[in-house]
C-alpha cells in the first residue's frame, strides 16, 4: 500500500515538473525580438556596431531581448527598411538622410554639401535641439524613432589626373561620377564639376578608361574599391560629412516600458560611438596609405568651396522646404 505522504510528494513533484515544462518555454517566448536589417558587409564598422548594440543590451537587460542581426541586405533590400519599419514588419535598421528626405523634405538640408563640417559637429547637431526637433518630425511622419547618429564618412574627391584644385572654378569640365539621383547630381554640379551618373560597380573601369575624370567617396570606400590603382590625386574637399541614423519602428518602441526604452537607446548610442571612433581613426590613417601608394593628397580652399556650394543650395528649390534659419543654426553649432 502506498504511503499517503509519498503519494502527495510524487503528485507535487509531478505537478511541478509539468508546470516547469509549460513555464520555461513561456519564459523564453517573453523575450522581445529585435530584428536588425542592414546592407552593411561584415567587415564594415557599421556592421560591427550592431554586435556592440546586442552586447550592450544583453548586459543592461539580460534575457529581455532577442537581438537578431541580418547583414548584407539579407532580410530587406537597401532602401526598403524605412517602409518595413513603418508597417511594423521590421524592428531596427540604419537609415540615411536621403531616405528620410523622401518623406521629410526639410531633412534634405543634410543631403546638401558643406552643411556639416566634421564628425564632432555632426554629433553636436543631432544630439542638440536641431536633432530633437527634426527627429520628432521624423517620428511623426515616418513612424520610426531615430536613436543615434552614425558617422558614415567624409566624402572627398578622387581624380585620375593631378589637377591644381583650389576653388570650385578649378573643377570646371571635370567629369565627376556621382550616384544617379537628382540630389547627388545637384551636389556634383554645385562643386563646380560636370556631374556624371554611373553605377558604383562601373566606376573603377570608368576611371581606368577616362569615361570619367574622378569620383567622390569617403576614403575607406576609395581603398576598399581600389580606386587608388587608377587615380593619381585625392582632393580633401570634405564636401559631405555623411551619416546614417539607427532607428527603431515606433510600433516596437512604443511596446517597450520606460526602462527598456532607455536601455535600447543607450545600446544604440554605444553602437554609434563604437562606429564613430573607429571610422574617424581609419580615415586619419588612410591619408598616409594613399600617399604611400603614390597619390598626391591636397587640400583646397575649403572656405571658398563651402561658400560657393551653400550659396548654390540656398538659391535652389531644395532650400525652399528647409526650416527657416536652419542653415544659420547649423553653422553656429560648434
C-alpha positions as CSV (number, residue, x, y, z in Angstrom):
1,X,0.0,0.0,0.0
2,X,1.3,3.4,-1.0
3,X,2.1,5.8,1.9
4,X,-0.2,8.9,1.5
5,X,2.7,11.2,2.2
6,X,4.8,9.6,-0.5
7,X,1.9,9.9,-3.0
8,X,1.5,13.5,-2.1
9,X,5.2,14.2,-2.7
10,X,5.1,12.4,-6.0
11,X,2.0,14.3,-7.1
12,X,3.5,17.6,-6.2
13,X,6.8,16.8,-7.9
14,X,5.0,15.7,-11.0
15,X,2.8,18.8,-11.0
16,X,5.9,21.0,-10.6
17,X,7.7,19.2,-13.4
18,X,4.6,19.6,-15.7
19,X,4.4,23.3,-14.7
20,X,8.1,23.9,-15.4
21,X,7.7,22.3,-18.8
22,X,5.0,24.8,-19.6
23,X,6.6,27.7,-17.9
24,X,10.2,27.5,-19.3
25,X,9.2,27.8,-23.0
26,X,6.7,30.5,-22.0
27,X,9.5,32.5,-20.3
28,X,11.7,32.1,-23.5
29,X,8.8,33.4,-25.5
30,X,8.6,36.6,-23.4
31,X,11.8,37.9,-24.9
32,X,11.3,40.9,-27.1
33,X,12.5,40.1,-30.6
34,X,14.5,42.9,-32.2
35,X,15.4,42.1,-35.9
36,X,18.0,44.3,-37.5
37,X,18.3,44.7,-41.2
38,X,21.4,46.4,-42.8
39,X,23.1,46.3,-46.2
40,X,26.5,46.6,-44.5
41,X,29.1,43.9,-45.1
42,X,30.6,42.1,-42.1
43,X,34.0,43.9,-42.1
44,X,32.4,47.4,-42.1
45,X,32.3,49.3,-38.9
46,X,28.6,50.0,-39.3
47,X,28.0,46.2,-39.4
48,X,30.3,45.5,-36.4
49,X,28.4,48.2,-34.4
50,X,25.3,46.0,-34.3
51,X,27.2,43.4,-32.3
52,X,28.1,46.2,-29.8
53,X,24.4,47.1,-29.7
54,X,23.5,43.4,-29.0
55,X,26.2,43.0,-26.3
56,X,25.3,46.3,-24.6
57,X,21.6,45.3,-24.4
58,X,22.4,41.8,-23.1
59,X,24.5,43.4,-20.4
60,X,21.9,46.1,-19.4
61,X,18.8,43.9,-19.9
62,X,19.9,40.3,-19.6
63,X,17.4,37.9,-21.0
64,X,14.9,40.6,-22.0
65,X,15.7,40.8,-25.8
66,X,16.4,38.5,-28.6
67,X,18.5,40.6,-31.0
68,X,18.8,39.2,-34.5
69,X,21.4,40.8,-36.8
70,X,20.9,40.4,-40.6
71,X,23.8,41.8,-42.7
72,X,24.3,42.1,-46.5
73,X,20.6,43.2,-47.0
74,X,19.7,39.6,-46.5
75,X,16.4,40.5,-44.7
76,X,15.3,43.6,-46.5
77,X,16.8,45.3,-49.6
78,X,18.6,48.6,-49.1
79,X,16.2,51.5,-49.1
80,X,13.1,49.4,-48.2
81,X,13.8,49.3,-44.5
82,X,12.0,52.6,-43.5
83,X,8.8,51.4,-45.1
84,X,9.1,48.0,-43.4
85,X,9.6,49.6,-40.0
86,X,6.6,51.9,-40.6
87,X,4.5,48.9,-41.3
88,X,5.8,47.1,-38.2
89,X,7.4,44.4,-40.3
90,X,10.9,45.3,-39.0
91,X,12.2,46.5,-35.7
92,X,15.5,48.2,-36.3
93,X,17.7,49.5,-39.1
94,X,20.0,52.4,-40.0
95,X,18.5,54.9,-42.4
96,X,20.2,57.7,-44.4
97,X,19.4,61.4,-44.7
98,X,18.5,60.7,-48.3
99,X,16.0,58.0,-47.2
100,X,14.5,60.4,-44.6
101,X,14.3,63.4,-47.0
102,X,11.9,61.4,-49.3
103,X,9.2,61.7,-46.6
104,X,10.5,64.6,-44.5
105,X,11.6,67.2,-47.2
106,X,13.0,69.5,-44.6
107,X,15.6,66.9,-43.7
108,X,17.2,67.4,-47.2
109,X,19.3,70.1,-45.6
110,X,21.6,67.3,-44.5
111,X,21.9,66.0,-48.1
112,X,23.4,69.3,-49.1
113,X,27.2,70.0,-49.4
114,X,29.0,71.7,-46.5
115,X,26.1,71.8,-44.1
116,X,28.1,69.7,-41.6
117,X,31.8,70.5,-41.1
118,X,33.1,67.4,-39.3
119,X,32.1,64.3,-37.2
120,X,32.2,66.3,-33.9
121,X,29.8,68.9,-35.2
122,X,27.6,66.2,-36.7
123,X,27.1,64.7,-33.3
124,X,26.5,68.1,-31.7
125,X,23.9,69.0,-34.2
126,X,21.9,65.8,-33.9
127,X,22.4,65.4,-30.1
128,X,21.2,69.0,-29.6
129,X,17.9,71.0,-30.2
130,X,18.2,70.8,-34.0
131,X,18.3,67.0,-33.9
132,X,15.5,66.8,-31.3
133,X,13.2,68.9,-33.5
134,X,13.8,67.1,-36.7
135,X,13.8,63.6,-35.1
136,X,10.3,64.5,-33.7
137,X,9.1,65.3,-37.2
138,X,10.7,62.0,-38.5
139,X,8.8,60.0,-35.8
140,X,5.5,61.7,-36.7
141,X,5.9,61.4,-40.5
142,X,7.7,58.0,-40.8
143,X,6.6,56.0,-37.8
144,X,10.2,55.4,-36.8
145,X,12.3,56.8,-34.0
146,X,15.9,57.8,-34.6
147,X,18.0,56.7,-31.6
148,X,21.6,57.6,-32.5
149,X,23.6,59.3,-35.3
150,X,26.3,57.2,-37.0
151,X,29.2,58.8,-38.8
152,X,29.5,57.1,-42.2
153,X,32.5,59.1,-43.5
154,X,33.5,62.3,-45.1
155,X,33.3,62.4,-48.9
156,X,36.4,63.5,-50.8
157,X,37.3,64.0,-54.5
158,X,39.5,61.4,-56.2
159,X,40.9,62.4,-59.6
160,X,42.6,60.2,-62.3
161,X,45.0,63.1,-63.2
162,X,46.6,65.6,-60.9
163,X,44.9,69.0,-61.0
164,X,45.5,72.2,-59.1
165,X,42.2,72.4,-57.3
166,X,41.7,75.4,-55.0
167,X,38.2,76.6,-55.7
168,X,35.1,75.2,-57.4
169,X,36.1,77.0,-60.6
170,X,39.0,74.7,-60.9
171,X,36.7,71.7,-61.4
172,X,35.1,73.2,-64.5
173,X,34.8,70.5,-67.2
174,X,35.8,67.7,-64.8
175,X,33.5,64.7,-65.4
176,X,32.8,63.7,-61.8
177,X,31.0,60.5,-61.2
178,X,28.1,60.8,-58.7
179,X,25.4,58.4,-57.7
180,X,22.4,58.7,-60.1
181,X,19.8,60.5,-58.1
182,X,19.0,64.2,-58.8
183,X,20.1,65.1,-55.3
184,X,23.6,63.6,-55.8
185,X,23.9,65.1,-59.3
186,X,23.0,68.5,-57.9
187,X,25.8,68.3,-55.4
188,X,28.3,67.4,-58.1
189,X,27.3,70.4,-60.1
190,X,27.4,72.6,-57.0
191,X,31.0,71.6,-56.5
192,X,31.8,73.1,-59.9
193,X,32.2,69.8,-61.9
194,X,30.2,68.2,-64.6
195,X,28.2,65.6,-62.7
196,X,28.1,62.2,-64.4
197,X,25.8,59.4,-63.2
198,X,27.5,56.0,-63.1
199,X,26.8,52.8,-61.2
200,X,29.3,52.2,-58.4
201,X,30.3,48.9,-59.9
202,X,31.4,50.7,-63.1
203,X,33.5,53.4,-61.5
204,X,36.8,51.5,-61.5
205,X,36.7,50.9,-65.2
206,X,35.3,54.4,-65.9
207,X,38.4,55.9,-64.1
208,X,40.7,53.5,-65.9
209,X,39.4,54.3,-69.4
210,X,38.8,58.0,-68.9
211,X,35.0,57.8,-69.2
212,X,35.0,59.8,-66.0
213,X,37.7,62.1,-64.6
214,X,37.0,61.5,-61.0
215,X,34.7,60.2,-58.3
216,X,33.7,61.1,-54.8
217,X,33.5,58.8,-51.8
218,X,34.8,58.5,-48.2
219,X,38.4,57.4,-48.1
220,X,37.6,53.9,-46.7
221,X,35.5,53.3,-49.9
222,X,38.3,54.5,-52.1
223,X,40.6,51.9,-50.6
224,X,38.0,49.1,-50.5
225,X,37.2,49.6,-54.2
226,X,40.9,50.1,-55.1
227,X,40.2,53.3,-56.9
228,X,43.7,54.4,-55.9
229,X,45.0,52.0,-58.5
230,X,43.5,54.1,-61.3
231,X,43.8,57.6,-59.9
232,X,46.6,60.0,-59.1
233,X,45.1,62.5,-56.7
234,X,42.8,62.9,-53.7
235,X,41.5,66.4,-53.0
236,X,40.3,66.7,-49.4
237,X,37.2,68.8,-50.2
238,X,35.3,67.2,-47.2
239,X,32.1,68.3,-49.0
240,X,29.7,65.9,-47.3
241,X,30.0,64.6,-43.8
242,X,27.8,61.6,-44.3
243,X,25.7,60.0,-41.7
244,X,23.1,57.3,-41.1
245,X,20.7,57.0,-38.2
246,X,20.0,54.0,-36.0
247,X,16.2,53.9,-35.9
248,X,13.5,51.7,-34.4
249,X,10.0,51.1,-35.5
250,X,7.5,53.2,-33.5
251,X,5.3,50.1,-33.1
252,X,8.3,48.3,-31.5
253,X,9.5,51.3,-29.4
254,X,6.1,52.1,-28.0
255,X,5.6,48.5,-26.9
256,X,8.6,48.8,-24.5
257,X,8.3,50.1,-21.0
258,X,10.2,53.2,-20.0
259,X,13.3,51.3,-18.6
260,X,13.5,49.2,-21.8
261,X,13.3,52.3,-24.0
262,X,16.2,53.8,-22.1
263,X,18.3,50.7,-22.4
264,X,17.6,50.3,-26.1
265,X,18.5,53.9,-26.7
266,X,21.7,53.6,-24.6
267,X,22.7,50.5,-26.6
268,X,22.2,52.3,-29.9
269,X,24.3,55.2,-28.7
270,X,27.1,52.8,-27.6
271,X,27.0,51.2,-31.0
272,X,27.2,54.6,-32.8
273,X,30.1,55.7,-30.6
274,X,32.0,52.5,-31.4
275,X,31.5,53.0,-35.1
276,X,32.3,56.7,-35.0
277,X,35.6,56.3,-33.1
278,X,36.9,53.6,-35.3
279,X,35.8,55.2,-38.6
280,X,37.5,58.5,-37.7
281,X,40.6,56.7,-36.7
282,X,40.6,54.7,-40.0
283,X,40.1,57.8,-42.1
284,X,43.1,59.6,-40.5
285,X,45.3,56.6,-41.2
286,X,44.2,56.4,-44.9
287,X,45.8,59.7,-45.9
288,X,49.2,58.2,-45.3
289,X,48.2,55.0,-47.0
290,X,47.3,56.8,-50.2
291,X,50.5,58.9,-50.1
292,X,52.5,55.6,-49.9
293,X,50.5,54.3,-52.9
294,X,51.9,57.3,-54.9
295,X,48.8,59.6,-54.9
296,X,49.1,63.3,-54.3
297,X,46.8,64.4,-51.4
298,X,45.9,68.1,-51.5
299,X,43.6,70.4,-49.6
300,X,41.8,73.2,-51.4
301,X,40.4,76.5,-50.1
302,X,37.6,75.0,-48.0
303,X,36.0,78.3,-47.2
304,X,35.7,79.1,-51.0
305,X,34.1,75.7,-51.6
306,X,31.8,76.0,-48.6
307,X,30.6,79.5,-49.5
308,X,30.0,78.6,-53.2
309,X,28.2,75.3,-52.5
310,X,26.0,76.7,-49.7
311,X,25.1,79.7,-51.9
312,X,24.1,77.3,-54.7
313,X,21.9,75.3,-52.4
314,X,20.3,78.4,-50.8
315,X,19.3,79.7,-54.2
316,X,17.7,76.3,-55.2
317,X,14.3,74.7,-54.8
318,X,15.8,72.4,-52.1
319,X,16.2,75.3,-49.7
320,X,12.5,76.3,-50.1
321,X,11.5,73.4,-47.8
322,X,14.2,73.9,-45.2
323,X,13.0,75.2,-41.8
324,X,13.6,79.0,-41.5
325,X,17.0,79.8,-40.1
326,X,18.2,76.2,-40.1
327,X,21.4,76.8,-42.1
328,X,22.4,79.6,-39.7
329,X,21.7,77.4,-36.7
330,X,23.7,74.6,-38.2
331,X,26.6,76.9,-39.0
332,X,26.5,78.2,-35.4
333,X,26.8,74.7,-33.9
334,X,30.4,74.0,-32.9
